[in-house]
Amino acid sequence: MQRRTLFSAAALGLLAATVASAQAPRITPAEIDGHLRFLSSDLLEGRAPATRGGRLTAEYIASQLRESGVQPGVNGSYFQRVPIDIVGAVPGSIRVSAGGKANGTLRYPEDVVVWGGSAAENSAANAEIVFVGYGSTAPEYRWNDFQGVDVRGKILMVLVNDPPASAREPELFGGRAMTYYGRWTYKFEEAERQGAAGMLIVHTTEAAGYPWHTVVGSWAKEQRMLPRDPNLPAPLAFRGWITDSAATGLLRQAGLNLADLRRRAESRSFRPVRTGITMDVAFRNTVQHLESENVVGVVRGSDAQLRDQHVAFSAHWDHLGIGPAVNGDSIYNGSLDNASGVADILAIARFAAQSPAPKRSLLFVFVTAEESGLLGSEFFARNPTVPLASIVANLNVDGGNLLGRSTDFRVLGENKSTLGPGFARFVAGQGWRTAPDEHPERGYFYRSDHFSFAKAGIPAISIAAGTEYEGKPAGWGTQQQEAYTARCYHQPCDEYRADFDLAGAVQLSEAVLSYALQIANGSEMPAWSPGAEFRRPSR
């Protein structure tokens, strides 16, 4: 297939003129490879926030921005300090046992994974388990899994994902697509609003979108959280996941059938089920009050009337640090997730800084602690370095393209604002297309940093390669992505390989940059779609 380039008259005249110059900057595979090699190195020890490796990562990003000519974005500094509490359950102290209508001790981490709900030195709860279906209170769907039942002080057992749509209501809870009600973050938040003592989410690979070992790799370790907002409800004593088999076994002892409870939970008539099972959960925590950092840079716009508006790029630099050893390797390097996205945005930032400035400013936000629940981007949204109203769009890259040039792109949030259709039209002009999310039920839109921008009212999308690749048979890309999710997502094997095909990384970077410049120079501003849940509140 003849190679196409995004840098054409149809893409953007400014960018085309820049690239046509013999002296113009270019994004190359070698540049992205250099960033990727270093950011994936064992020397950075998995890039966990508030660790030596995390600080080295942030310093590297800042030094690359400075060398590229990108200006500091935080009052003369590249660093936005992010306070983070690091809370680690001491494994030998963890006790999870059942009494009442069921007896037994659950194994950690084979049956359950639990961690503290706040930065407390001790976590403990001894209470009855109440099954609360999907744990959703959604007035717009006329749905309430709590039905007025007081669950204060109880330990809640909840199903992952959303209640399923039906033939009569095909768009219930977004139809096949997950809504925020299906995310584990929402479920814990709602449990706190209900006054619960703790919560266990029942895991299945199909419903969660990832296997149990991903739960273990993500949660059977130190957890990072922002200092508790005093305006929020009291925190849960503990948060956790339980395997489907362990939950089934416990409920069976109490004369309850989990499959039957699942069916009952699919109806609006569902009411919480008291199980008669008492669960005793207790463990000690190590607690540290530390700081991490977002790294922020800016390329100032050229138009006196528009330079105070910003198009924001984002990518998270953190990964899981050092965790449980797998095949003798305990460093969770996070090469695809998300050293690759950081490498792409660094290349974009250098190109932008060394090219003619667009009318609006470009903001580059490399956030910390995404893997701990989007903490860095949440902090940025609460404490923006520029007025939130000045950010007209956010383009996020979480997982670059390491597989070669694709013929399609995946856009998370493609129908929530005009950004998705706009990007689709943009790449169509280059002979490519955007593909619908193959797994909307997994709720990927709510799982990366663009979501923090969206919650703050900023139109936001996350852009990645699709599933079809030049020179590869149909289905090859899907097979590669599914294999990665099954074996290496949040595992030590997500590490750098010299045989990565970074032509696709260049393609993705050029697409994101070109579309951002179109927005930065355009007259029409991105807008939310009618009915979008994250419309910026009118003032």
C-alpha positions in Angstrom: 0.0 0.0 0.0 1.3 3.4 -0.9 2.2 5.3 2.2 -0.1 8.3 2.9 0.9 11.2 5.2 -1.3 13.3 7.4 0.8 16.3 6.4 -1.2 17.3 3.2 -3.1 20.3 2.1 -6.3 18.5 3.1 -4.9 18.0 6.6 -3.7 21.5 7.5 -2.0 24.1 5.4 0.2 25.3 8.2 1.5 21.9 9.1 2.0 21.0 5.4 4.1 24.1 4.8 6.1 23.3 7.9 6.9 19.7 6.9 7.6 20.7 3.3 10.6 22.8 4.5 13.9 20.9 4.5 14.7 22.4 7.9 11.3 21.5 9.4 11.1 19.3 12.5 9.7 15.8 12.0 8.4 13.1 14.3 10.4 9.9 13.7 10.3 6.4 15.0 13.8 6.9 16.4 12.7 9.8 18.5 9.7 7.9 20.0 11.9 4.8 20.4 14.4 6.9 22.5 11.7 8.0 24.9 10.1 4.6 25.0 13.3 2.8 25.9 14.1 5.1 28.8 10.6 5.3 30.2 10.2 1.5 30.0 13.6 0.9 31.6 14.0 -1.2 34.8 15.9 1.8 36.1 12.6 3.6 36.6 11.3 0.7 38.7 7.8 0.7 37.1 7.3 4.5 37.4 5.2 4.4 40.6 4.1 7.8 41.8 6.0 9.2 44.8 8.9 6.8 44.4 12.5 7.4 43.1 11.5 5.9 39.8 8.5 8.2 39.6 10.5 11.3 40.4 13.1 10.4 37.8 10.3 10.0 35.2 8.9 13.4 36.0 12.3 15.0 35.8 13.0 13.3 32.4 9.7 14.6 31.0 10.4 18.1 32.2 13.9 18.1 30.8 12.7 16.9 27.5 10.1 19.7 27.4 12.7 22.3 28.3 15.1 21.0 25.7 12.3 21.1 23.1 11.5 24.8 23.8 8.2 24.0 25.5 7.6 26.7 28.2 6.9 25.8 31.9 3.1 25.6 32.6 3.0 26.0 36.4 4.1 29.5 37.5 7.5 29.2 36.0 7.9 25.5 36.8 7.0 22.3 35.0 5.8 20.6 38.1 2.4 20.7 39.7 2.8 19.1 43.1 0.2 16.5 43.8 -0.2 15.3 47.5 -0.7 11.6 47.6 -1.3 9.2 50.5 0.3 5.8 50.1 -1.5 3.1 52.0 -0.3 -0.5 52.0 -2.1 -3.4 53.6 0.4 -5.5 55.5 -0.1 -8.9 53.9 0.6 -11.0 57.0 -2.0 -9.1 59.0 -4.9 -9.5 56.5 -7.8 -11.5 57.9 -11.0 -12.1 55.9 -13.3 -14.6 57.5 -16.9 -15.5 57.5 -19.3 -16.4 60.3 -23.1 -16.6 60.9 -24.7 -18.5 58.1 -21.3 -19.3 56.4 -18.0 -20.2 57.8 -14.5 -20.1 56.5 -11.4 -18.0 55.8 -10.9 -16.4 52.5 -7.4 -16.6 51.0 -5.6 -13.4 50.1 -5.1 -12.9 47.1 -6.5 -16.1 45.7 -10.1 -15.4 46.8 -10.1 -11.8 47.8 -8.1 -8.7 47.4 -8.7 -5.9 50.0 -7.1 -2.6 50.8 -7.8 0.4 53.0 -10.5 2.9 52.1 -8.5 5.8 53.5 -5.1 6.6 55.0 -5.8 4.9 58.3 -3.2 2.8 60.2 -5.8 0.1 60.8 -8.7 -1.1 58.7 -11.4 -3.2 60.2 -15.1 -4.1 59.7 -17.2 -6.8 61.2 -20.7 -6.7 59.8 -23.4 -8.6 57.9 -22.9 -9.0 54.1 -25.8 -7.4 52.1 -26.1 -8.2 48.4 -27.0 -4.9 46.6 -27.1 -6.0 43.0 -25.2 -3.5 40.8 -25.1 -0.9 43.6 -26.6 1.8 41.4 -28.7 4.8 42.3 -29.7 6.2 38.9 -32.8 8.5 38.8 -32.6 9.1 35.1 -33.1 5.3 34.6 -35.6 5.1 37.4 -33.3 2.6 39.1 -32.4 2.2 42.8 -30.6 -0.9 43.9 -31.0 0.2 47.6 -34.8 0.8 47.4 -34.8 2.7 50.7 -33.0 -0.1 52.6 -30.6 1.2 55.3 -27.2 -0.4 54.7 -25.3 1.8 57.0 -22.6 -0.2 58.7 -23.0 -3.2 56.4 -20.5 -4.9 54.1 -21.9 -4.7 50.6 -21.5 -7.3 47.9 -22.0 -5.8 44.5 -21.8 -7.0 40.8 -19.4 -5.4 38.4 -20.6 -3.4 35.4 -24.1 -2.1 34.7 -27.6 -3.8 34.9 -28.1 -5.3 31.4 -30.4 -3.7 28.8 -33.4 -5.6 27.7 -35.4 -6.0 24.5 -38.0 -3.6 26.0 -35.3 -1.1 27.0 -32.4 -1.6 24.6 -30.7 1.7 25.8 -31.0 1.0 29.5 -27.7 2.0 31.2 -26.3 2.8 27.8 -27.3 -0.4 26.2 -24.2 -2.5 25.4 -21.9 0.4 26.4 -20.9 0.8 30.1 -22.0 3.9 31.9 -20.1 5.4 34.8 -22.5 3.5 37.1 -20.7 0.3 36.0 -17.2 1.5 37.1 -15.7 0.3 40.3 -15.0 3.9 41.2 -18.7 4.8 41.2 -19.6 1.7 43.2 -17.2 2.6 46.0 -18.4 6.2 45.9 -22.0 5.1 46.2 -21.2 2.7 49.0 -19.7 5.7 51.0 -22.8 7.8 50.3 -25.0 4.9 51.6 -22.8 4.7 54.8 -21.5 1.2 54.3 -18.6 -0.2 56.3 -17.0 -1.9 53.3 -17.6 -3.3 49.8 -16.6 -6.4 47.8 -17.1 -6.3 44.1 -17.7 -9.8 42.5 -15.2 -10.3 39.7 -15.8 -12.2 36.5 -13.4 -11.8 33.6 -16.2 -11.3 31.1 -17.9 -8.5 33.1 -14.8 -6.7 34.3 -13.0 -7.0 30.9 -9.8 -8.3 32.5 -8.7 -11.5 34.4 -8.3 -12.0 38.1 -4.5 -11.7 37.9 -5.0 -8.1 36.7 -7.0 -7.4 39.9 -4.1 -8.9 41.9 -1.5 -7.0 40.0 -3.4 -3.7 40.5 -4.7 -4.0 44.1 -2.6 -6.5 46.0 0.0 -3.8 46.7 0.3 -0.3 48.0 -2.5 2.0 47.0 -2.3 5.7 46.2 -5.1 8.2 47.0 -5.6 11.9 47.2 -5.9 13.3 50.8 -9.5 12.9 51.8 -11.8 15.8 51.0 -13.5 16.7 54.3 -16.7 17.4 52.4 -17.1 13.8 51.3 -19.0 11.1 53.3 -17.0 9.0 55.7 -14.7 6.6 53.8 -15.2 2.8 53.7 -13.2 0.9 56.2 -12.0 -1.3 53.3 -12.5 -1.8 49.6 -12.1 -5.0 47.8 -12.7 -7.6 45.1 -13.9 -11.2 45.5 -13.7 -14.0 42.9 -16.9 -15.3 41.5 -16.2 -18.7 42.9 -15.5 -17.5 46.4 -18.6 -15.4 46.4 -20.7 -18.3 45.1 -19.3 -20.6 47.8 -20.1 -18.2 50.6 -23.6 -17.6 49.5 -24.3 -21.2 48.9 -23.6 -21.9 52.6 -26.3 -19.4 53.4 -28.8 -21.1 51.1 -28.4 -18.4 48.4 -27.6 -18.9 44.7 -25.4 -16.2 43.1 -26.8 -16.9 39.6 -30.3 -16.4 40.9 -29.3 -13.2 42.7 -27.8 -11.9 39.4 -31.1 -12.5 37.6 -33.0 -10.7 40.3 -30.6 -7.8 40.2 -31.5 -7.2 36.5 -34.9 -5.9 37.5 -36.0 -2.5 38.9 -38.0 -4.5 41.5 -34.7 -5.7 43.1 -34.2 -5.0 46.7 -31.1 -5.6 48.8 -30.7 -9.1 50.1 -29.5 -9.7 53.7 -27.4 -12.8 53.6 -27.1 -13.6 57.3 -23.3 -14.0 56.7 -21.1 -12.0 59.0 -17.7 -11.0 57.5 -14.8 -10.0 59.7 -12.1 -8.0 57.8 -9.1 -6.6 59.5 -5.5 -5.6 58.6 -2.8 -3.2 59.4 -1.6 -0.5 57.0 1.6 1.3 56.3 0.8 4.9 55.7 2.9 7.6 54.0 1.9 11.1 53.2 4.0 12.0 50.1 4.0 14.0 47.0 4.0 13.2 43.3 3.8 15.6 40.4 2.0 16.4 37.2 4.3 17.8 34.5 2.8 20.7 32.6 4.2 22.6 29.6 2.7 25.1 27.2 3.3 26.4 23.7 1.8 29.9 23.6 -0.6 30.8 20.9 0.1 33.5 18.3 -3.3 35.2 18.2 -3.8 38.1 20.7 -7.5 37.3 20.9 -7.2 33.5 21.2 -4.0 32.7 22.9 -5.6 32.5 26.3 -7.6 29.5 25.1 -6.0 26.1 25.2 -6.1 22.8 23.5 -4.9 20.3 26.1 -3.0 17.1 25.4 -2.7 14.5 28.2 -1.0 11.2 28.9 -0.3 9.5 32.2 3.4 8.8 33.0 2.9 6.4 35.9 2.6 2.7 36.1 2.4 0.1 38.9 6.0 0.2 40.2 7.3 -3.0 41.9 4.7 -5.6 42.7 4.1 -9.4 43.0 6.8 -11.3 41.0 5.6 -13.1 37.8 8.1 -15.5 36.4 10.8 -13.9 38.5 10.1 -10.4 37.3 8.6 -7.9 39.8 9.0 -4.6 37.8 5.8 -3.5 36.2 7.4 -1.4 33.4 4.2 -0.3 31.6 5.7 0.0 28.2 2.5 0.2 26.3 0.6 1.5 29.3 1.6 4.2 29.1 5.3 4.9 28.3 4.1 4.8 24.7 1.6 7.6 25.1 4.1 9.8 26.9 6.6 9.2 24.2 4.1 10.2 21.6 3.0 13.4 23.4 6.7 14.4 24.0 7.3 14.1 20.3 4.2 16.2 19.6 5.3 18.8 22.1 8.7 19.1 20.5 7.3 19.4 17.0 4.8 22.0 18.2 7.4 24.1 20.0 9.7 24.1 17.0 7.0 25.0 14.4 4.9 28.2 13.8 2.6 28.7 16.7 -1.1 28.1 16.2 -3.7 30.7 17.2 -4.6 29.1 20.4 -2.2 27.8 23.0 -1.3 24.1 23.4 -1.2 22.7 26.9 0.7 19.5 27.6 -0.3 17.7 30.8 1.6 14.6 31.8 -0.3 13.3 34.8 0.6 11.1 37.7 -1.4 8.3 39.5 -3.7 7.3 36.7 -3.4 3.7 37.7 -4.6 4.6 41.2 -7.9 6.0 39.9 -7.0 9.0 37.7 -5.7 10.9 40.7 -3.3 13.2 38.9 -5.8 14.3 36.3 -8.5 14.6 39.0 -6.2 16.9 41.0 -5.4 18.9 37.8 -9.1 19.3 37.1 -9.7 20.5 40.7 -6.6 22.8 40.6 -6.1 23.7 37.0 -3.0 25.6 36.0 -5.1 27.7 33.6 -8.8 28.5 34.0 -10.9 25.4 33.2 -13.2 27.5 30.9 -10.1 28.3 28.8 -9.5 24.7 27.9 -11.6 24.1 24.8 -10.7 20.4 24.2 -8.7 17.6 25.6 -7.0 14.9 23.5 -5.6 12.0 25.5 -3.3 9.2 24.5 -3.3 6.2 26.8 -1.5 3.4 25.0 0.3 4.3 21.8 0.6 2.2 18.7 3.5 -0.3 18.9 2.2 -2.7 16.1 2.7 -0.7 12.9 0.6 1.6 10.8 -3.1 1.1 11.1 -5.9 1.8 8.7 -8.3 2.8 11.4 -8.4 4.7 14.8 -10.3 4.1 18.0 -11.8 7.1 19.7 -13.1 6.8 23.2 -16.0 9.3 23.7 -16.6 9.4 19.9 -20.3 10.3 20.3 -20.2 12.4 23.5 -19.1 15.6 21.8 -18.3 17.0 18.4 -14.6 16.0 18.9 -15.3 12.4 17.8 -17.1 13.1 14.5 -14.6 15.9 13.8 -11.7 13.5 14.2 -13.5 11.0 12.0 -13.9 13.5 9.2 -10.3 14.6 9.6 -8.8 11.1 9.2 -11.2 10.3 6.4 -9.5 13.0 4.4 -6.4 10.9 4.6 -8.0 7.7 3.5 -8.4 6.3 7.0 -11.4 5.8 9.2 -12.5 5.6 12.9 -13.9 2.3 14.2 -16.5 1.9 16.9 -15.4 0.6 20.3 -15.3 -3.2 20.0 -16.0 -3.5 23.7 -18.2 -0.6 24.9 -19.3 -2.9 27.8 -15.8 -2.5 29.3 -16.3 1.2 30.0 -12.9 2.3 28.6 -14.2 5.9 28.3 -14.2 6.1 32.2 -10.8 4.5 32.6 -8.4 7.1 31.5 -7.5 10.7 32.1 -9.7 12.4 29.6 -12.5 11.4 31.9 -11.3 13.8 34.5 -11.4 16.6 31.9 -14.9 15.5 30.8 -16.2 15.5 34.4 -15.0 19.1 34.6 -17.1 20.0 31.6 -14.3 19.9 28.9 -15.0 18.1 25.7 -12.5 15.2 25.7 -11.6 12.1 23.8 -8.9 9.5 23.9 -7.3 8.5 20.6 -5.6 5.2 19.8 -4.9 2.9 16.9 -7.8 0.7 15.8 -7.7 -3.0 15.0 -6.8 -3.1 11.3 -3.2 -2.8 10.2 -1.4 -2.3 6.9 0.0 -5.6 5.6 -1.8 -7.7 8.2 -4.8 -10.0 7.8 -8.2 -9.0 9.1 -8.5 -9.7 12.8 -4.8 -9.6 13.5 -5.0 -6.4 15.4 -7.9 -7.6 17.6 -5.9 -10.8 18.3 -2.9 -8.8 19.4 -4.9 -6.5 21.6 -6.8 -9.4 23.2 -3.6 -11.3 23.9 -2.1 -8.3 25.5 -5.1 -7.8 27.8 -5.1 -11.5 28.8 -1.4 -11.8 29.4 0.4 -8.5 29.9 -2.0 -5.8 30.9 -0.8 -4.6 34.3 1.8 -7.4 34.3 5.6 -7.3 34.2 5.6 -8.6 30.6 4.4 -5.1 29.4 7.9 -4.1 28.7 10.1 -2.7 26.0 10.9 -4.8 22.9 13.3 -3.9 20.2 11.0 -5.2 17.5 8.2 -2.7 18.2 7.0 -1.3 14.9 7.0 2.4 15.7 5.8 3.6 12.3 2.4 3.3 13.8 3.5 5.5 16.7 4.5 8.2 14.3 1.2 7.9 12.4 -0.8 8.2 15.7 1.3 11.2 16.9 0.8 13.0 13.6 -2.9 12.4 13.6 -3.3 13.7 17.1 -1.1 16.7 16.5 -2.8 17.6 13.2 -6.3 17.4 14.6 -5.2 19.5 17.6 -3.8 22.2 15.3 -7.0 22.2 13.3 -8.9 22.9 16.6 -6.3 25.5 17.7 -6.6 27.4 14.4 -10.3 26.8 13.8 -13.3 29.1 14.3 -15.7 26.4 15.6 -15.2 25.2 19.1 -15.8 21.6 20.3 -19.2 21.2 21.9 -21.0 18.5 23.9 -23.6 16.4 22.1 -27.2 16.9 23.2 -27.9 15.0 26.4 -24.2 14.4 27.2 -23.8 13.9 30.9 -20.7 16.1 31.2 -21.9 19.3 29.6 -20.1 22.3 31.2 -22.6 23.9 33.6 -24.1 27.1 32.1 -23.0 30.2 34.0 
